């Protein structure tokens, strides 16, 4: 009986296969072929090098009459590259703009001259490539020494207790590598609608945190079925019972399809600036010099004149320096700092002036970073500007001049001024590390330099452009002394820190 049952089962299976082979019902494993028109739309960006200009805007109005209504806009240019020669790459350049709104409206607050008051944050330009072997992110940038630097991006895994590399595809995704023809529906000629699931996914790819608020996504194309624009409509957040109302919009415009937008790996600059190179190296040969920094008011007057008297034994950083000032740290923000060498280890230790009620004077006290570590500087070159880190080749002559130098590389320009600043904490302009607003270096025939730079910040709803002028006068080389009223403290015992 068992043998007969097996024969019956075999017959039924064979009959079933025969029916499938001779026609009858359509196999459930056959997929519907995508609409050729829709597929052409997707293929215009799928795996194709291109540039996406993304504009992300948020308006928020708050019910509290004392609160400030505001606008936040982020404009970014994102380049997706699929180059056979250079490999897969991604570049992003972005700026963020903040503005206050007239209460209860969408109107921007303006100054007395009728100009919109805003604060702009330039995030510079960043370039990433996909490592072919691991699929992880390789960040690439040009250093101030004119050398290309690369590093594997990673994030800390608390469970594993170590840093783990980040996959390229997890951070930089072209949404059209994942969107399919069946995700589209036609609205009109050259106009299509993207389903909400994939629209939310696309929003995430373009850096929006409002992915769940999307209610409609429209794609427009040209006559060649190339996607030219994608527009997202968002639900209004807040409303009755909420303390705020927020409206969000995001628009993407596409251009530079194909090889035109493929990224190239960074290469060192090849600018030939022998005079500037000589001037930058000059500080390596001197034993003393003076260096100044002026904060400039809107009307062009000097708000604060800071001078660094830098010698081999000590350096004195004097705020509001003037020939008539005959003592350290007087009043207000006239704060001064001192660095003195410890002969036991040849390091310079930092001192700040504190008031001694017994003597009635301001006296230098050792700066402690913690209970067991004093603030110290390793060598003489760390007291003033860090010229030794710079290559003259990263600078270009400003058009129409023969002695004014600028920085054309976006990433370098946002931080280059910090290398011309005092390196001593307390008198250096730390905002210049990432927020340099402008930069121009004028080189005199004797090697003296004037550096015009600065940064922007917001104060009481008003954007302030803080201008700074650095000056290095070669006439001070090897003949600079500390002012006579400055006493160098005893550094004996500092080496224990």
C-alpha positions in Angstrom: 0.0 0.0 0.0 2.8 2.4 0.7 4.2 1.8 -2.7 0.9 2.6 -4.4 0.6 5.9 -2.4 4.0 7.0 -3.6 3.0 6.3 -7.2 -0.1 8.3 -6.8 1.8 11.3 -5.4 4.3 11.1 -8.3 1.5 11.1 -10.9 -0.2 14.1 -9.4 3.1 16.1 -9.3 3.8 15.2 -12.9 0.3 16.2 -14.0 0.7 19.5 -12.3 4.0 20.2 -14.0 2.6 19.2 -17.3 -0.3 21.6 -17.0 2.1 24.5 -16.2 4.2 23.6 -19.2 1.3 23.5 -21.7 -0.3 26.8 -20.7 -3.4 27.3 -18.6 -3.1 29.8 -15.7 -0.3 32.4 -15.8 2.6 31.6 -13.4 2.6 33.6 -10.2 6.3 34.0 -10.6 6.0 36.2 -13.7 6.4 39.9 -13.0 4.6 42.7 -14.8 7.0 44.5 -17.0 7.6 48.2 -16.0 6.1 50.9 -18.1 8.9 52.0 -20.6 8.2 55.7 -20.1 8.4 55.4 -16.3 11.5 53.3 -16.5 13.2 55.9 -18.7 12.4 58.5 -16.0 14.0 56.5 -13.3 17.0 55.5 -15.5 17.8 59.2 -16.1 19.2 59.4 -12.5 19.7 55.7 -11.5 23.5 55.1 -11.3 24.1 58.3 -13.2 26.5 61.1 -12.1 24.6 64.3 -11.5 24.2 67.4 -9.3 21.2 68.0 -7.0 20.6 71.5 -5.7 18.5 71.0 -2.5 16.6 73.9 -0.8 15.1 73.0 2.5 13.0 75.7 4.3 11.2 75.8 7.6 8.9 78.6 8.9 7.7 78.4 12.5 5.3 80.6 14.3 4.8 80.3 18.1 1.6 81.1 20.0 3.5 82.7 22.9 3.4 86.5 22.2 6.8 86.9 23.8 8.5 84.2 21.7 10.3 84.8 18.4 9.0 83.5 15.1 11.7 82.3 12.8 12.8 80.9 9.5 15.6 78.4 8.8 16.8 77.6 5.3 19.4 75.2 4.1 20.7 75.3 0.6 23.0 72.5 -0.4 24.6 71.3 -3.6 25.1 67.6 -3.7 27.2 65.8 -6.3 26.7 62.1 -6.9 29.5 60.5 -9.0 29.8 57.1 -10.6 33.1 57.4 -12.3 34.9 54.4 -13.6 38.2 56.2 -13.3 37.8 57.8 -9.9 35.3 55.5 -8.3 32.1 56.4 -6.6 32.1 59.8 -4.8 29.9 62.3 -3.1 30.4 66.0 -2.5 28.3 68.4 -0.5 28.5 72.1 -0.1 26.0 73.8 2.1 24.9 77.0 3.8 22.4 77.6 6.5 20.5 80.9 6.9 18.5 81.9 10.0 16.1 84.9 10.0 13.5 86.3 12.4 9.9 86.7 11.3 7.6 89.6 12.0 5.4 88.1 14.8 2.5 86.0 13.4 3.6 86.4 9.7 5.9 85.0 7.1 7.6 88.4 6.6 11.3 88.7 7.4 12.5 91.2 10.0 14.4 94.1 8.3 16.8 96.7 9.5 16.4 100.5 9.2 17.8 100.4 5.7 15.3 97.8 4.6 17.7 94.9 4.4 16.7 91.5 5.7 18.4 90.6 9.0 20.0 87.2 8.8 22.7 85.0 10.1 24.5 82.7 7.6 26.5 79.7 8.5 28.8 78.4 5.8 29.5 74.7 6.3 32.1 74.7 3.5 32.6 71.9 1.0 33.3 68.2 1.9 34.3 65.4 -0.3 33.9 61.7 0.2 34.7 58.6 -1.8 33.7 54.9 -1.5 36.6 52.6 -0.6 36.4 49.9 -3.3 37.6 47.0 -1.1 35.5 47.7 2.0 32.6 49.8 0.8 33.3 52.3 3.6 33.6 56.1 3.5 36.9 57.7 2.8 36.9 61.4 3.5 39.4 63.5 1.5 40.6 67.0 1.9 43.5 69.3 1.2 45.6 70.3 4.2 47.1 73.7 4.8 50.5 72.0 4.1 49.3 71.4 0.5 49.1 67.6 1.1 46.0 65.6 0.4 44.7 63.9 3.6 42.4 60.9 3.6 40.9 59.0 6.5 38.4 56.2 7.0 35.2 57.7 8.7 34.0 55.8 11.7 31.7 56.0 14.6 32.0 54.8 18.2 30.2 51.6 19.0 29.5 51.6 22.8 28.6 47.9 22.9 31.7 46.8 21.1 33.8 49.5 22.8 35.6 50.5 19.6 35.3 52.6 16.5 33.6 51.0 13.5 33.9 52.2 9.9 30.8 53.6 8.3 29.4 52.1 5.0 29.3 54.6 2.1 25.8 53.6 1.1 24.4 54.1 4.6 25.3 57.9 4.5 25.3 59.0 0.8 22.4 57.5 -1.1 21.0 58.5 -4.5 17.3 57.8 -3.9 16.8 56.9 -7.6 19.1 53.9 -7.1 16.2 52.5 -5.0 13.1 54.0 -6.5 11.4 51.8 -9.2 9.1 52.5 -12.1 6.1 51.1 -10.3 6.6 53.8 -7.6 5.5 56.4 -10.2 2.2 57.5 -11.5 1.5 60.0 -14.3 -0.1 63.3 -13.6 0.3 65.1 -16.9 2.8 65.4 -19.7 6.3 65.4 -18.1 4.8 65.4 -14.6 4.7 62.4 -12.3 3.8 61.6 -8.7 6.0 59.5 -6.4 4.3 57.3 -3.8 4.6 58.5 -0.2 6.8 55.7 1.1 9.5 56.4 -1.5 9.0 60.1 -1.1 9.7 59.8 2.6 12.8 57.8 1.8 14.0 60.4 -0.7 13.6 63.2 1.9 15.9 61.3 4.2 18.5 60.9 1.5 18.5 64.7 1.0 18.9 65.4 4.7 15.4 66.3 5.8 14.3 65.4 9.3 10.6 66.0 8.3 10.3 62.7 6.3 7.1 61.6 8.0 5.3 65.0 7.1 5.3 64.6 3.4 1.9 64.6 1.8 2.8 64.8 -1.9 5.8 64.5 -4.2 5.8 65.7 -7.8 8.5 64.9 -10.3 8.9 67.0 -13.5 11.0 66.0 -16.5 12.2 67.4 -19.8 11.2 66.1 -23.3 14.0 63.5 -23.0 12.5 62.0 -19.8 15.4 63.4 -17.7 14.3 64.4 -14.2 14.7 68.1 -13.8 12.9 68.8 -10.5 11.4 67.1 -7.5 9.1 69.0 -5.2 7.8 67.9 -1.9 4.7 69.2 -0.2 4.6 68.8 3.6 1.8 68.6 6.1 1.6 71.6 8.5 2.8 70.6 11.9 1.1 71.9 15.0 -2.2 73.7 14.9 -5.0 73.8 17.4 -3.8 72.7 20.9 -0.1 73.1 19.9 2.2 75.9 21.0 3.5 76.4 17.5 2.8 76.0 13.8 5.6 74.9 11.5 5.6 74.7 7.7 8.3 72.8 5.8 9.1 72.6 2.2 11.9 70.9 0.2 12.7 71.3 -3.5 15.4 69.5 -5.5 16.7 70.6 -9.0 18.9 68.4 -11.0 21.6 69.2 -13.5 24.9 68.1 -15.0 23.9 64.6 -16.0 26.7 62.2 -16.8 30.5 62.8 -16.9 30.2 66.6 -16.4 29.5 66.1 -12.7 31.9 63.3 -12.0 34.2 64.1 -9.1 38.0 64.0 -9.3 40.2 63.1 -6.3 41.8 66.2 -4.8 45.2 67.2 -6.0 47.8 69.5 -4.4 47.9 73.1 -5.5 50.6 74.2 -7.9 50.8 77.9 -7.3 54.3 79.3 -7.4 54.7 82.0 -4.7 58.4 82.3 -3.8 58.1 85.7 -2.1 55.3 84.5 0.2 57.1 81.3 0.9 60.1 83.3 2.1 57.9 85.5 4.3 56.2 82.5 5.9 59.5 80.9 6.8 60.9 84.1 8.2 59.7 83.4 11.8 61.8 80.2 11.9 64.9 82.4 12.0 64.0 85.0 14.6 64.4 85.0 18.4 61.9 87.8 19.1 59.1 89.8 17.3 55.8 91.6 17.8 52.5 90.6 16.3 49.2 92.6 16.6 45.5 91.9 16.1 42.9 94.6 15.8 39.1 94.1 16.2 37.4 96.7 14.0 34.1 98.5 14.7 31.5 99.1 12.0 32.7 102.6 11.5 36.3 101.4 10.9 37.7 102.4 14.3 39.7 100.0 16.4 37.7 98.3 19.2 40.6 96.4 20.7 44.3 96.5 19.8 46.1 93.4 21.0 49.9 93.0 20.8 51.9 90.0 21.4 55.5 90.7 22.6 57.1 87.4 21.9 60.7 86.6 23.1 62.6 83.4 23.8 62.2 83.8 27.6 58.5 84.9 27.7 55.6 86.3 25.8 53.2 88.9 26.9 49.7 89.4 25.2 48.4 92.9 26.0 44.8 93.9 25.3 44.1 97.6 24.5 47.8 98.1 24.1 49.0 101.7 23.8 52.2 103.6 24.6 50.4 105.3 27.5 49.4 102.0 29.1 52.0 101.4 31.8 50.6 98.4 33.8 49.0 95.0 33.3 45.3 94.3 33.4 43.5 97.5 34.4 39.7 97.4 34.1 36.9 96.0 31.9 38.0 93.6 29.3 41.6 94.7 29.3 42.7 91.1 30.1 46.3 90.2 29.6 48.1 86.9 29.5 51.7 85.8 30.0 53.8 82.8 29.0 57.2 82.1 30.6 59.7 79.4 29.9 60.6 76.7 32.4 64.3 76.0 32.1 63.9 72.5 33.5 62.0 71.2 30.5 62.1 74.2 28.0 58.3 74.4 27.9 56.3 77.7 28.2 53.7 77.8 31.0 50.6 80.0 30.8 49.8 82.7 33.4 46.7 84.9 33.8 46.5 88.0 36.0 44.4 88.0 39.1 43.9 90.7 41.7 46.0 90.5 45.0 44.1 92.3 47.7 47.2 92.4 49.9 49.4 94.2 47.3 46.6 95.9 45.5 48.0 94.8 42.2 47.2 92.2 39.5 49.7 89.4 39.6 50.4 86.4 37.3 48.9 83.1 38.4 49.6 79.7 36.8 46.7 78.6 34.5 45.6 75.1 35.5 43.6 73.0 33.0 42.8 70.5 35.7 44.0 69.7 39.3 46.9 67.8 37.8 47.7 69.7 34.5 49.0 73.2 33.9 48.5 75.0 30.6 51.8 74.7 28.7 53.1 75.3 25.2 55.8 73.0 23.9 58.1 75.4 22.1 58.8 79.0 21.0 57.0 78.5 17.6 53.7 77.8 19.5 53.5 81.3 21.0 52.6 83.2 17.9 51.1 82.5 14.4 51.6 78.9 13.1 53.4 79.8 9.9 55.4 76.6 9.8 52.3 74.6 9.1 51.5 76.5 5.9 52.5 76.0 2.3 52.7 79.0 0.1 51.3 77.0 -2.8 47.8 76.9 -1.4 47.5 80.7 -1.9 46.6 82.5 -5.2 47.3 86.1 -6.2 44.2 88.2 -6.2 43.2 89.2 -9.7 44.7 92.6 -10.6 47.3 92.6 -7.8 50.8 91.4 -7.4 51.1 91.2 -3.6 47.6 90.3 -2.3 47.0 86.6 -1.7 43.7 84.8 -1.3 42.5 81.2 -0.8 40.4 79.6 -3.5 39.8 76.3 -1.8 36.5 76.5 0.1 37.5 74.2 2.9 40.8 75.9 3.5 39.3 79.4 3.4 37.0 78.7 6.3 39.8 78.1 8.7 43.1 79.5 7.3 43.0 82.7 9.4 43.5 80.7 12.6 47.0 79.9 11.5 47.9 83.6 11.4 46.4 84.2 14.9 48.1 83.9 18.3 48.1 80.2 19.2 47.9 81.1 22.9 44.5 80.2 24.4 42.6 83.3 25.6 43.8 85.6 22.9 43.3 83.5 19.8 40.1 83.9 17.8 38.7 80.4 18.2 35.8 81.1 15.8 38.3 81.5 13.0 38.9 77.7 13.2 35.7 77.1 11.2 33.9 80.4 10.5 36.4 82.6 8.7 34.2 85.0 6.7 36.9 86.4 4.5 40.6 86.3 4.0 43.2 88.5 2.2 46.9 88.7 2.8 48.9 91.7 1.7 52.6 91.1 1.5 55.0 94.1 1.6 58.4 94.2 -0.1 60.2 93.7 3.2 58.2 90.6 4.1 55.8 92.4 6.5 52.2 91.1 6.3 48.7 92.5 6.8 45.9 89.9 7.0 42.3 91.1 6.6 39.8 88.5 7.9 36.8 88.1 10.3 33.7 86.2 11.0 29.9 86.8 11.4 27.7 86.3 14.5 24.2 87.1 15.6 23.6 89.5 18.5 20.1 90.5 19.6 18.7 89.4 16.2 21.2 91.4 14.2 24.0 89.9 12.2 27.4 91.4 13.1 30.3 91.2 10.7 33.4 91.2 12.9 36.4 92.3 11.0 39.9 91.5 12.3 43.3 92.7 11.0 46.5 90.9 11.8 49.9 92.6 11.3 53.4 91.3 11.4 56.1 93.9 11.0 59.5 92.6 10.2 61.1 95.7 11.7 60.4 94.0 15.1 62.4 90.9 14.3 65.2 90.2 16.9 64.7 93.5 18.7 61.5 93.0 20.7 61.4 93.1 24.5 58.6 92.8 27.0 57.3 96.1 28.3 59.2 97.3 31.4 56.3 96.9 33.7 55.9 93.2 33.0 57.6 90.9 35.6 58.4 87.4 34.6 57.3 84.9 37.3 59.4 82.2 38.8 58.7 79.0 36.9 60.6 76.7 39.2 58.6 73.6 39.9 56.3 74.0 36.8 57.9 71.0 35.3 56.1 68.7 37.7 52.8 69.6 35.9 
